């Protein structure tokens, strides 16, 4: 049974968020103005830390370099729910909000999550609501959701500064989520229907390849026959990958893409070393494996054709997203109650648009939901991706998440306990960490 005073608690929370609306939107826009790439979000992290401390929180900082955590403890013991926001931006130099020096830009809307998280923290930190909770709320701010700058992150890994290459992956390993029972966050979107919010569906898993072709440099004009062109080897490999595309099953939602991150040193020298970064995505880790094997054969084929050698480093990527049905049901109910019956679109559980998130990794070990706020224009990760409606992007998610937490942790946390009891995780934390470690491999192929 839902307690009779839940409506009063919810109304109080909504008033608190309404009062703070200008502040919450302002915090999101401040984060937008200082975009930083993953594991480098020092300015953004300091800003968020300051906002949480102003609300009275003790903040644990420096987790996975720039991540942080603050815990609100309810009056009674019970489960812990994490509210998550992501710190990082992408590299999209042509975006109007891009940093002119780094090219970093919030072309994915993570800055809006910061405003939403602070909205939940503002509402729930009021004594009237804090004392109504049977359990805790952990506000976890994660770095590096965008799986970019892989070579730089491998450098951090080799230096012992981190082991896994995304924020949530690393925070799982470090134990940040050890005392958390379930988690939620809301991401912005431009493609999930006309309703203000959407929920459901899944995401693609992925794996990354760092590919190094080693040929032999020589004078491109005077002695090209004395060289072994590593760039041509990479281009042939890319052509071989393209030849494989008709064999990919549509049901696996396969995406294979890559970039050349180092294509030679001088135009008048045959490239002796070339770096290629590849990505293989599919609906599950299991679906990725046979595709990745074919792609690696293509890397080798380019080397074989040119007489070069190739080193392929496989980097553990993301898992597909599994959304908890009971948490989803509660979120939908609160969205309809607060924003109206047509406010939320429910996506089939197995639908994916092909993208990936490390929230999928968290979903392997605990119940999560990952709704979207349909508040942006343009194309995600593109130069034209802009938040057009900050009420939808920041305020509405804060209200619905707050109401969902109140429902989960009210009435002696009966509903949250039900979520935990009925949930079967795909892995334990220890199994997840071991599995990810095993996905890091390095293979060298020399046809000579």
C-alpha positions as CSV (number, residue, x, y, z in Angstrom):
1,X,0.0,0.0,0.0
2,X,1.2,3.5,-0.8
3,X,1.1,5.6,2.4
4,X,-1.6,8.2,2.6
5,X,1.0,11.0,3.2
6,X,3.0,10.2,0.1
7,X,1.0,12.8,-1.8
8,X,1.9,15.4,0.7
9,X,5.6,14.5,0.5
10,X,5.5,14.6,-3.3
11,X,3.7,18.0,-3.3
12,X,6.3,19.4,-0.9
13,X,9.1,18.1,-3.2
14,X,7.6,19.5,-6.3
15,X,7.2,22.9,-4.7
16,X,10.9,22.8,-3.6
17,X,12.0,22.1,-7.2
18,X,9.7,24.7,-8.6
19,X,11.2,27.3,-6.3
20,X,14.7,26.2,-7.4
21,X,14.0,26.1,-11.1
22,X,16.0,29.1,-12.1
23,X,19.0,27.9,-10.0
24,X,18.8,24.3,-11.5
25,X,18.7,25.6,-15.1
26,X,21.5,28.0,-14.3
27,X,23.8,25.2,-13.0
28,X,23.2,23.2,-16.1
29,X,24.1,26.1,-18.3
30,X,27.2,26.8,-16.2
31,X,28.3,23.2,-16.8
32,X,27.6,23.6,-20.5
33,X,29.9,26.6,-20.7
34,X,33.0,24.7,-19.4
35,X,33.0,21.4,-21.4
36,X,35.7,18.9,-20.5
37,X,36.5,15.5,-21.8
38,X,36.4,12.3,-19.7
39,X,38.7,12.0,-16.7
40,X,39.7,15.7,-17.2
41,X,36.5,17.3,-15.9
42,X,38.2,19.2,-13.0
43,X,36.4,22.5,-13.4
44,X,33.0,20.8,-13.7
45,X,33.7,18.5,-10.8
46,X,34.7,21.4,-8.6
47,X,31.6,23.3,-9.5
48,X,29.3,20.4,-8.7
49,X,31.2,19.7,-5.5
50,X,30.6,23.3,-4.4
51,X,26.9,23.1,-5.2
52,X,26.5,19.8,-3.1
53,X,28.4,21.3,-0.2
54,X,26.2,24.3,-0.2
55,X,23.3,21.9,0.3
56,X,25.0,20.6,3.4
57,X,26.5,17.4,1.9
58,X,29.8,15.8,2.7
59,X,31.3,15.0,-0.7
60,X,33.8,12.3,-1.4
61,X,35.9,13.5,-4.3
62,X,38.7,12.3,-6.6
63,X,37.0,8.9,-7.4
64,X,38.3,7.7,-10.7
65,X,40.1,11.0,-11.0
66,X,37.2,13.4,-11.2
67,X,34.1,11.5,-9.9
68,X,32.4,12.1,-6.6
69,X,29.7,10.8,-4.2
70,X,27.5,12.3,-1.6
71,X,25.0,10.3,0.5
72,X,21.8,11.5,2.0
73,X,20.8,9.2,4.9
74,X,17.1,8.7,5.7
75,X,15.6,8.6,9.2
76,X,15.2,4.8,9.0
77,X,17.5,2.1,7.6
78,X,16.8,0.7,4.2
79,X,18.1,0.3,0.7
80,X,20.3,2.9,-1.1
81,X,19.2,4.4,-4.4
82,X,21.8,6.2,-6.6
83,X,20.9,9.3,-8.6
84,X,23.6,9.6,-11.3
85,X,24.8,12.5,-13.4
86,X,27.7,12.4,-16.0
87,X,30.4,15.1,-16.1
88,X,32.0,14.8,-19.5
89,X,31.7,16.3,-23.0
90,X,32.7,15.1,-26.4
91,X,35.2,16.5,-28.9
92,X,33.0,18.3,-31.5
93,X,35.1,21.4,-32.5
94,X,32.4,22.8,-34.8
95,X,29.8,22.8,-32.0
96,X,28.7,26.4,-31.0
97,X,29.5,25.6,-27.4
98,X,32.9,24.0,-28.1
99,X,36.0,24.9,-26.1
100,X,38.3,26.6,-28.7
101,X,41.4,25.0,-27.3
102,X,40.3,21.4,-26.8
103,X,37.2,21.1,-29.1
104,X,35.2,19.7,-26.2
105,X,31.5,20.4,-26.4
106,X,28.4,19.2,-24.6
107,X,26.9,17.6,-27.8
108,X,25.2,14.9,-25.7
109,X,23.5,16.9,-23.0
110,X,25.3,15.6,-19.9
111,X,25.3,19.1,-18.5
112,X,21.5,18.9,-18.0
113,X,22.0,15.8,-15.8
114,X,23.9,17.9,-13.4
115,X,21.0,20.3,-13.0
116,X,18.5,17.4,-12.5
117,X,20.7,15.7,-9.9
118,X,21.0,18.9,-7.9
119,X,17.2,19.2,-8.2
120,X,16.7,15.8,-6.5
121,X,19.3,16.7,-3.9
122,X,17.7,20.1,-3.2
123,X,14.3,18.5,-2.7
124,X,15.3,15.5,-0.6
125,X,17.7,17.3,1.6
126,X,14.8,19.1,3.2
127,X,14.3,17.6,6.7
128,X,10.6,17.0,6.0
129,X,11.5,14.6,3.2
130,X,14.7,13.2,4.6
131,X,12.9,12.1,7.7
132,X,10.3,10.3,5.5
133,X,12.9,8.0,3.9
134,X,13.6,4.4,4.9
135,X,16.9,4.2,3.2
136,X,19.5,6.4,1.6
137,X,20.1,8.3,-1.6
138,X,23.6,8.4,-3.1
139,X,24.3,11.2,-5.5
140,X,27.0,9.8,-7.7
141,X,28.7,12.1,-10.4
142,X,30.6,10.0,-12.9
143,X,33.3,10.9,-15.3
144,X,34.1,9.7,-18.8
145,X,30.9,8.2,-20.1
146,X,31.9,9.0,-23.7
147,X,34.3,6.3,-24.7
148,X,36.8,8.5,-26.5
149,X,40.6,9.4,-26.3
150,X,41.3,5.7,-25.9
151,X,45.0,6.1,-26.5
152,X,45.3,8.7,-23.8
153,X,43.3,6.6,-21.4
154,X,45.4,3.6,-22.1
155,X,48.3,5.8,-21.0
156,X,46.6,6.4,-17.7
157,X,46.0,2.7,-17.4
158,X,49.6,1.9,-18.0
159,X,50.6,4.5,-15.5
160,X,48.4,2.8,-12.9
161,X,46.0,5.8,-12.6
162,X,43.0,3.8,-13.6
163,X,42.2,0.3,-14.9
164,X,39.0,0.5,-16.9
165,X,38.4,3.3,-19.4
166,X,35.0,4.7,-18.5
167,X,33.8,6.3,-15.4
168,X,31.1,3.9,-14.2
169,X,33.3,0.9,-15.1
170,X,36.1,2.3,-13.0
171,X,33.8,3.3,-10.1
172,X,32.3,-0.2,-10.0
173,X,35.8,-1.6,-9.7
174,X,36.7,0.9,-7.0
175,X,33.7,0.0,-4.9
176,X,31.8,3.3,-5.3
177,X,28.6,1.3,-5.9
178,X,29.2,-1.4,-3.3
179,X,26.6,0.1,-0.9
180,X,24.1,1.0,-3.7
181,X,21.1,-1.3,-4.4
182,X,19.7,0.4,-7.5
183,X,20.3,3.4,-9.7
184,X,18.6,5.9,-12.0
185,X,19.5,8.8,-14.2
186,X,17.8,10.7,-17.1
187,X,19.6,11.5,-20.3
188,X,18.5,14.1,-22.9
189,X,17.4,13.1,-26.3
190,X,16.2,14.5,-29.7
191,X,14.9,11.3,-31.2
192,X,12.6,9.5,-28.7
193,X,9.2,10.7,-29.7
194,X,7.1,13.8,-29.0
195,X,6.4,13.1,-25.3
196,X,8.4,15.0,-22.8
197,X,10.0,11.8,-21.5
198,X,10.6,8.3,-22.8
199,X,11.7,5.1,-21.0
200,X,12.4,1.5,-22.0
201,X,14.6,-0.1,-24.6
202,X,18.2,-1.1,-24.4
203,X,21.6,0.0,-25.8
204,X,24.3,-1.7,-27.8
205,X,27.3,-3.3,-26.2
206,X,30.7,-2.5,-27.7
207,X,34.4,-3.3,-27.8
208,X,37.2,-1.0,-28.9
209,X,40.3,-1.8,-31.0
210,X,43.6,0.1,-31.0
211,X,45.3,-1.0,-34.2
212,X,49.0,-0.2,-34.9
213,X,50.3,-0.9,-38.4
214,X,54.1,-1.1,-38.7
215,X,55.6,-0.8,-42.1
216,X,58.9,0.8,-43.3
217,X,59.4,4.5,-44.2
218,X,61.2,5.6,-47.2
219,X,61.3,8.5,-49.7
220,X,57.8,8.7,-51.2
221,X,59.2,10.1,-54.5
222,X,62.7,8.7,-54.8
223,X,62.4,5.3,-53.3
224,X,58.7,4.3,-52.8
225,X,59.6,0.7,-53.6
226,X,61.8,0.5,-50.6
227,X,59.0,1.3,-48.2
228,X,56.1,-0.7,-46.7
229,X,53.1,1.6,-46.6
230,X,51.4,1.3,-43.3
231,X,48.6,3.7,-44.4
232,X,47.7,1.5,-47.4
233,X,47.5,-1.5,-45.1
234,X,45.0,0.4,-42.9
235,X,43.0,1.5,-45.9
236,X,42.9,-2.0,-47.2
237,X,41.7,-3.3,-43.8
238,X,39.0,-0.7,-43.8
239,X,37.9,-1.8,-47.3
240,X,37.8,-5.4,-46.1
241,X,35.6,-4.4,-43.2
242,X,33.2,-2.7,-45.6
243,X,33.1,-5.9,-47.6
244,X,31.9,-7.7,-44.5
245,X,28.9,-5.4,-43.9
246,X,26.4,-7.4,-45.9
247,X,27.0,-10.4,-43.7
248,X,25.9,-8.5,-40.5
249,X,22.5,-9.6,-39.2
250,X,20.1,-6.8,-38.8
251,X,18.7,-8.4,-35.6
252,X,22.2,-8.0,-34.0
253,X,22.1,-4.2,-34.6
254,X,25.8,-4.3,-35.6
255,X,27.7,-1.1,-36.0
256,X,31.4,-1.1,-37.1
257,X,33.2,2.2,-37.4
258,X,36.7,3.6,-37.0
259,X,39.1,6.5,-37.5
260,X,42.7,6.9,-38.4
261,X,44.3,8.7,-35.4
262,X,47.8,8.7,-36.9
263,X,48.3,8.5,-40.6
264,X,51.9,9.2,-41.2
265,X,54.4,11.9,-40.4
266,X,55.3,13.6,-43.7
267,X,53.6,13.6,-47.1
268,X,57.0,13.0,-48.8
269,X,57.7,9.9,-46.8
270,X,56.0,6.5,-47.1
271,X,54.1,6.1,-43.8
272,X,56.0,3.6,-41.6
273,X,53.5,3.6,-38.7
274,X,49.8,4.2,-38.7
275,X,47.3,4.1,-35.8
276,X,43.7,3.1,-36.4
277,X,40.9,3.2,-33.7
278,X,38.0,0.8,-34.3
279,X,34.7,0.2,-32.6
280,X,32.4,-2.8,-32.9
281,X,28.9,-2.6,-31.5
282,X,26.1,-5.1,-31.3
283,X,23.1,-5.8,-29.1
284,X,25.1,-7.9,-26.7
285,X,28.6,-8.8,-25.8
286,X,27.9,-12.3,-27.1
287,X,26.7,-10.9,-30.5
288,X,29.9,-8.8,-30.7
289,X,32.4,-11.6,-30.4
290,X,32.0,-13.3,-33.9
291,X,31.8,-9.8,-35.5
292,X,35.0,-8.7,-33.7
293,X,36.8,-11.9,-34.9
294,X,35.9,-11.0,-38.5
295,X,37.0,-7.4,-38.1
296,X,40.4,-8.5,-36.6
297,X,40.9,-10.8,-39.7
298,X,40.3,-7.7,-41.8
299,X,43.1,-5.8,-39.9
300,X,45.4,-8.8,-40.6
301,X,44.4,-8.9,-44.2
302,X,45.6,-5.3,-44.7
303,X,48.9,-6.1,-43.1
304,X,49.3,-9.3,-45.2
305,X,48.6,-7.5,-48.5
306,X,51.3,-4.8,-47.9
307,X,53.8,-7.0,-46.0
308,X,53.4,-4.9,-42.8
309,X,52.8,-6.1,-39.3
310,X,49.9,-5.2,-37.2
311,X,49.3,-5.0,-33.4
312,X,45.7,-5.2,-32.3
313,X,44.9,-4.2,-28.7
314,X,41.3,-5.0,-27.7
315,X,39.9,-2.7,-25.1
316,X,37.0,-3.7,-22.9
317,X,33.9,-1.7,-23.8
318,X,30.3,-1.5,-22.7
319,X,27.6,-3.9,-21.9
320,X,24.0,-3.6,-23.2
321,X,21.5,-1.9,-21.0
322,X,18.9,-3.9,-18.9
323,X,16.2,-1.8,-17.4
324,X,14.3,-2.9,-14.3
325,X,10.6,-3.3,-15.0
326,X,9.3,-2.4,-11.6
327,X,11.4,0.8,-11.3
328,X,10.3,1.6,-14.9
329,X,6.7,1.2,-13.9
330,X,7.1,3.5,-10.9
331,X,8.8,6.1,-13.0
332,X,6.1,6.0,-15.6
333,X,3.4,6.4,-13.0
334,X,5.1,9.4,-11.4
335,X,5.6,11.0,-14.8
336,X,2.0,10.6,-15.7
337,X,0.9,11.9,-12.3
338,X,3.2,15.0,-12.3
339,X,3.4,15.9,-16.0
340,X,0.2,14.4,-17.5
341,X,-0.9,11.1,-19.0
342,X,0.7,11.8,-22.4
343,X,4.0,12.9,-20.9
344,X,6.0,9.7,-21.4
345,X,6.5,7.3,-24.2
346,X,7.3,3.7,-23.4
347,X,9.8,2.0,-25.7
348,X,9.8,-1.8,-26.3
349,X,12.4,-3.4,-24.0
350,X,14.5,-4.8,-26.8
351,X,14.6,-1.6,-29.0
352,X,17.9,0.1,-29.5
353,X,19.1,2.9,-31.8
354,X,22.6,1.5,-31.8
355,X,24.3,3.8,-29.2
356,X,26.1,2.6,-26.1
357,X,26.3,3.7,-22.4
358,X,28.3,2.5,-19.4
359,X,25.0,2.6,-17.6
360,X,24.7,-0.8,-19.3
361,X,27.7,-2.0,-17.2
362,X,26.0,-0.9,-14.0
363,X,22.8,-2.7,-15.1
364,X,24.7,-6.0,-15.1
365,X,25.1,-5.9,-11.4
366,X,22.0,-4.0,-10.1
367,X,18.6,-2.8,-11.1
368,X,18.7,0.5,-13.0
369,X,16.5,2.7,-15.2
370,X,17.8,5.1,-17.9
371,X,14.9,7.3,-19.2
372,X,15.3,10.1,-21.7
373,X,14.1,13.7,-21.7
374,X,13.1,14.7,-25.2
375,X,14.4,18.2,-25.0
376,X,17.1,18.7,-27.7
377,X,17.3,19.5,-31.3
378,X,19.9,18.2,-33.8
379,X,21.7,14.9,-33.9
380,X,23.4,13.5,-30.8
381,X,27.2,13.9,-30.9
382,X,26.7,16.3,-33.8
383,X,27.6,20.0,-34.2
384,X,23.8,20.9,-34.0
385,X,22.8,19.1,-30.8
386,X,21.4,21.7,-28.5
387,X,19.1,21.6,-25.5
388,X,16.1,23.6,-26.5
389,X,13.8,23.1,-23.5
390,X,15.6,23.2,-20.2
391,X,12.4,22.6,-18.3
392,X,12.1,19.3,-20.0
393,X,15.8,18.6,-19.8
394,X,16.4,19.5,-16.1
395,X,13.3,20.3,-14.1
396,X,10.9,17.5,-15.3
397,X,13.5,14.7,-14.7
398,X,14.3,16.1,-11.3
399,X,10.6,16.0,-10.3
400,X,9.9,12.5,-11.6
401,X,13.1,11.1,-10.1
402,X,12.4,12.7,-6.7
403,X,8.8,11.3,-6.7
404,X,10.1,7.9,-7.7
405,X,12.6,7.9,-4.8
406,X,9.9,8.9,-2.4
407,X,7.8,6.0,-3.5
408,X,10.6,3.5,-3.4
409,X,11.8,4.5,0.1
410,X,8.5,5.4,1.6
411,X,6.3,2.9,3.6
412,X,9.4,1.2,5.1
413,X,10.9,0.9,1.6
414,X,8.6,-1.9,0.7
415,X,8.7,-1.2,-3.0
416,X,12.5,-0.9,-3.1
417,X,12.8,-4.2,-1.2
418,X,10.5,-5.8,-3.8
419,X,12.7,-4.5,-6.6
420,X,15.8,-6.1,-5.0
421,X,14.1,-9.4,-4.2
422,X,12.7,-9.8,-7.8
423,X,15.9,-8.7,-9.6
424,X,18.4,-11.3,-10.9
425,X,21.7,-9.6,-11.7
426,X,23.6,-10.9,-14.7
427,X,26.8,-10.8,-12.7
428,X,28.2,-10.1,-9.3
429,X,30.6,-7.2,-9.0
430,X,33.5,-9.6,-8.8
431,X,32.4,-11.5,-11.9
432,X,31.9,-8.2,-13.8
433,X,35.4,-7.0,-12.9
434,X,37.0,-10.3,-13.8
435,X,35.1,-10.4,-17.1
436,X,36.2,-6.9,-18.1
437,X,39.8,-7.6,-17.3
438,X,39.7,-10.7,-19.5
439,X,38.4,-8.5,-22.4
440,X,41.7,-6.6,-22.6
441,X,44.0,-8.5,-25.0
442,X,46.9,-7.7,-27.4
443,X,47.7,-9.6,-30.5
444,X,50.5,-9.1,-33.0
445,X,50.4,-10.4,-36.6
446,X,53.5,-10.4,-38.8
447,X,53.0,-12.0,-42.2
448,X,56.7,-12.3,-42.8
